[in-house]
Amino acid sequence: MLDWQITVDTDEGVKTLEGQSEIPEGKGALTVACDLPEGKIKKVKALLDLSVQDDEKIFMNGYQTWTNCPEYGKKGRIRGLNGLPQFMINKFGLDRYGDYHFVNYPHKKGITHGFSWCYFRRGDKYRLIASTDEKNGYTMFTYDSDRGQLGIVRDCSGVKCGGDFHAFDLYFAEGTEDEVFDGWFSAMNVHADAKPLRGYSSWYNRYENITEETIRTDLNGCKTLLAKGDLFQIDDGWEPAVGDWLVPDEKKFPDGLKSLADEIHEAGFIAGLWLAPFVCRNGSALMTEHPDWLLQVNGKPWSCGSNWGGFCSLDIDNPEVMDYLRKVFDRVLNEWGFDLVKLDFLYGAAPFGTETESRAGRMIRAMDFLREVCGNKLILGCGVPVMPAFGRVDYCRVSCDVGLDWDDKPLMRIIHRERVSTKQAIENTVFRRQLNGRAYLSDPDVFFLREENLSLTAEQKRLLAQVNALLGGVLLTSDDPSSYTDAQRETYRELLHLQEAEQVRVDWDAHLISYLLDGETQTLSLPQEWFR
């Protein structure tokens, strides 16, 4: 039985509605709808008694695509920013990358929380509790193992109400992994139509140090490796500054980007370009010329973090901002001729809600806008709250950025859950594997075969590449293919073949991925000591 309570602040004082709703047996949807008085919502919450066995695993989906979210044990806990000096949090904006500025992290064993869906797994049996509609607010789950209770909160505090209101739109299911997740996506009527994507991204070798010359060098190298229809993506570094998208950096790209897109097409590849549409960096022309375009919170621009020396959110309620972005996408997709856009740092669109729109509703509106302006061109989403991207993008990151080492420096391991980490990227690819082919095709980030300019071991590179091939729908490298040896080229071909494996299953308790390839069942070991 689900016990729920809705509190509304009206002109006549605080009013509370309470009730109970029967949980569907086996599987099914549950909607809690109420006729609310006029006022502002203070809280929408529910409690569900739910016992967990000592050997049962708990998954709570992280706020955005980069947020680390492995399975936890019954006494697991999620580390927030507790213990970090406040000056460090403020200086680097560490509380802006995830949910830290609006979620309390108790930092207590046995308490875990997440967004939009969670599951409780014992062996190969799952209990899934998930939202089917987030427009009225993110559905936030908190499990307290000491109390044996799952708390459910609709993130819509401060939103004006009056009349019919869906307090919760939930889906419950018990069964195998495929049974519960197929049922959930069927209930949402969400499905993935895109084709698997293979290819190259410029980021993880050259980073921002790209020019016409280096892009052409890598393009020529890719002609010796990639197949017709593969992706060649120009990542961050082409623009004068993040936010200034209408003209490329003239010093680095004096001939512009249309000529490069044409050359990519002449090679038979899909042309991709990176942008971060809802943010701008400090010192950009956009920020200098249009300070009124920035999202204001308590009279100050909302800082989204410390990348590029600091960057801020744009206000998507400002018509001039949206007109500017329409011009940007028209130029990139129609004038320059790019086929795919990788859209990054999307969480910057909706750090808060308003009196008329929840935080999640605002994010969904931003994603609908991107789908509208991109039309039938391909979108690869990144740095986005997870469920608002369902069915709205063709491809989507499911992990943080990989690094050139395994798990970054010890100091970096104590910062936010969205940090760069190859180890955590693999974890998220494993634990969000159910999204691939259902919500969109998953992007687990790139793999590496090269020996230079990184410190991953051969075994770590092998694990990263094979997990990406088996559990993702996007298989990209950032290596310079012209430097590949014959052995590396053969490994690349083996990865492409591995991506065609069927009946891929993860047995996390045995730390194995099993799959059917060429009619034989094979396994990939996932060493226990590398994960929680």
C-alpha positions, -999 to +999 in steps of 0.1 A: +000+000+000+013+035-010+006+061+017+007+096+002+003+132+013+001+165-005+005+198+013-007+230-004-002+266+009-034+284+001-048+319+009-068+302+037-038+285+052-020+252+047-042+223+035-032+187+035-046+159+014-039+123+024-047+089+011-037+053+003-034+036-031-031-001-038+001-012-055-005-033-087+003-070-082+030-083-105+032-053-127+012-023-137+008+015-135-005+036-107-016+072-109-024+093-078-045+122-091-061+148-069-082+179-072-060+205-055-071+238-040-056+270-055-023+278-039+014+267-040+025+232-035+047+227-004+053+190-006+041+159-024+054+127-007+046+090-003+058+061+017+060+025+008+070-002+032+096-023+015+119-048+031+152-057+015+172-089+021+208-087+033+221-100-001+198-078-022+212-050-043+198-015-047+200+008-077+191+044-076+194+063-109+216+094-107+204+129-115+221+134-148+240+113-173+274+119-157+263+110-122+279+079-108+252+053-099+263+017-093+243-008-074+246-006-036+242-031-008+216-028+019+239-007+040+254+013+012+255+050+011+259+077-015+287+102-009+278+138-015+299+168-008+300+162+029+334+170+044+346+192+015+356+227+025+329+252+016+355+275-001+364+246-024+328+239-032+322+276-040+354+282-059+349+253-083+311+252-083+312+215-072+275+217-061+263+227-096+271+196-116+245+173-100+216+175-075+236+189-045+220+223-045+185+209-040+189+175-024+200+167+012+227+140+014+225+125+049+258+106+043+245+078+065+249+041+058+217+024+046+202+055+029+204+059-009+185+082-032+179+086-069+157+100-097+129+086-119+135+049-113+150+025-089+152-012-085+159-039-059+177-070-073+182-104-058+200-126-083+182-123-116+149-111-100+141-074-100+116-052-083+113-020-103+096+012-092+097+039-119+080+071-130+061+072-163+058+110-165+081+136-150+065+169-163+049+176-129+083+172-112+111+147-109+102+116-090+128+113-062+132+080-044+150+076-010+154+041+005+160+038+043+171+003+050+168+007+088+132+017+085+125-006+056+108+023+038+110+038+003+102+075+003+089+090-029+088+128-034+076+148-064+100+176-070+075+204-074+077+226-043+066+262-050+046+254-082+012+270-083-017+246-084-055+244-086-076+216-101-065+182-114-030+173-105-010+141-109+008+136-077+025+104-089+026+085-122+043+052-112+050+018-127+056-012-106+070-046-118+086-077-105+104-102-128+135-106-149+155-077-161+139-077-196+104-082-182+104-052-159+122-028-182+103-038-213+071-033-194+081+001-181+091+014-215+059+000-230+039+018-204+056+051-214+053+043-251+090+052-255+112+033-280+145+038-298+147+040-336+183+051-343+209+028-359+241+018-341+268+044-345+305+039-349+333+063-356+356+090-342+356+120-319+384+146-317+381+152-279+401+126-260+434+130-278+436+167-288+409+181-265+405+219-273+437+220-293+421+214-327+426+233-359+417+228-396+451+211-400+447+186-371+411+178-381+421+171-417+450+149-404+426+129-383+401+128-411+427+113-435+436+088-408+399+078-404+397+072-441+420+042-436+398+027-408+362+039-407+334+026-430+310+045-451+282+059-428+304+061-397+306+093-376+334+118-378+328+143-349+345+176-343+343+182-306+349+212-283+375+237-294+362+249-327+343+279-312+358+312-301+343+306-267+315+285-253+283+303-261+297+320-293+285+295-319+277+315-350+312+319-363+341+294-356+374+305-342+389+323-372+425+317-362+420+279-359+395+275-387+401+303-412+381+285-439+351+280-416+334+247-409+313+242-440+343+232-460+352+206-433+317+192-432+319+189-470+352+170-468+337+147-442+308+139-465+331+134-494+349+107-473+315+090-469+311+098-432+284+115-410+296+149-400+291+157-363+297+189-343+298+195-305+279+224-289+267+233-254+236+253-263+222+263-229+254+277-213+281+303-220+315+307-205+328+337-185+343+362-209+324+350-240+311+376-264+276+364-256+280+370-219+296+403-224+271+416-249+240+400-235+242+398-197+204+400-196+203+366-213+218+348-183+196+329-158+193+350-127+190+334-092+188+357-062+199+385-084+231+368-098+238+347-128+236+310-121+271+294-123+270+259-136+306+249-127+342+256-133+349+243-168+365+268-191+372+291-161+335+292-152+303+291-171+266+301-166+231+291-176+211+309-203+175+318-195+153+297-218+123+319-208+140+348-227+127+349-263+159+364-275+179+334-262+156+310-280+158+331-312+196+331-310+197+293-306+174+288-335+199+308-356+227+287-342+211+254-352+200+267-386+236+277-393+252+245-380+227+220-396+215+238-427+242+263-437+273+243-426+257+209-433+263+189-402+243+157-398+246+152-360+251+175-331+265+164-298+247+186-273+265+189-240+261+204-205+223+203-210+216+203-173+223+240-174+189+247-189+169+238-158+187+240-124+154+254-110+117+254-117+093+283-115+059+290-100+043+277-132+067+249-142+086+222-123+124+217-127+117+186-147+090+202-168+115+230-177+141+204-187+116+185-208+106+217-225+143+224-233+147+190-248+115+193-268+129+226-282+161+209-292+142+181-310+121+208-328+151+229-341+171+198-351+143+183-370+153+149-385+190+156-379+207+133-352+211+144-316+236+129-292+227+142-257+252+146-229+253+160-194+215+159-193+190+148-165+183+112-176+146+107-181+138+140-199+160+128-227+140+096-232+126+094-267+138+130-275+174+122-286+187+095-309+218+088-288+227+097-252+256+095-229+250+072-199+282+079-181+307+105-170+337+113-193+364+087-195+399+097-185+433+090-198+440+071-166+418+047-146+403+067-118+420+101-117+442+114-088+433+106-052+423+142-045+399+142-074+381+111-061+366+131-032+347+156-054+313+153-071+298+122-085+300+136-120+338+138-122+360+123-150+367+086-144+372+056-167+363+033-138+330+051-131+322+054-168+323+016-170+302+012-139+274+034-153+275+017-187+269-016-169+242-003-145+223+018-170+225-009-196+187-013-197+184+021-214+203+010-246+178+002-273+148+013-252+152+050-243+177+057-271+210+041-281+234+046-253+267+064-256+292+049-231+319+074-243+350+065-262+375+036-260+412+037-267+436+013-285+466+037-287+497+034-265+506+071-265+491+100-245+474+079-219+482+057-189+455+031-189+469-005-188+462-029-216+437-048-194+419-015-186+417-005-222+404-040-232+377-039-205+366-003-215+364-012-252+346-045-248+320-032-223+313-003-247+309-026-276+286-050-258+264-026-238+264+006-259+249+017-292+276+042-299+312+029-304+337+058-309+374+062-306+395+093-302+427+077-314+446+089-345+439+059-368+469+067-390+491+055-361+474+022-357+495-010-361+482-040-379+474-056-345+454-025-334+435-026-366+426-062-361+415-054-325+393-026-339+377-051-363+371-075-335+353-047-315+330-040-344+322-077-346+317-078-308+291-050-311+270-075-331+268-099-302+233-112-293+216-120-260+240-099-239+234-105-202+251-091-171+255-114-141+268-088-117+269-113-088+293-134-108+310-103-123+304-116-158+289-103-191+277-133-211+269-130-248+262-150-279+287-145-307+290-166-338+266-192-323+288-196-291+282-183-256+311-163-244+319-142-213+337-111-203+350-109-167+343-078-146+369-079-118+352-074-085+379-053-069+374-026-096+338-020-085+318-016-053 
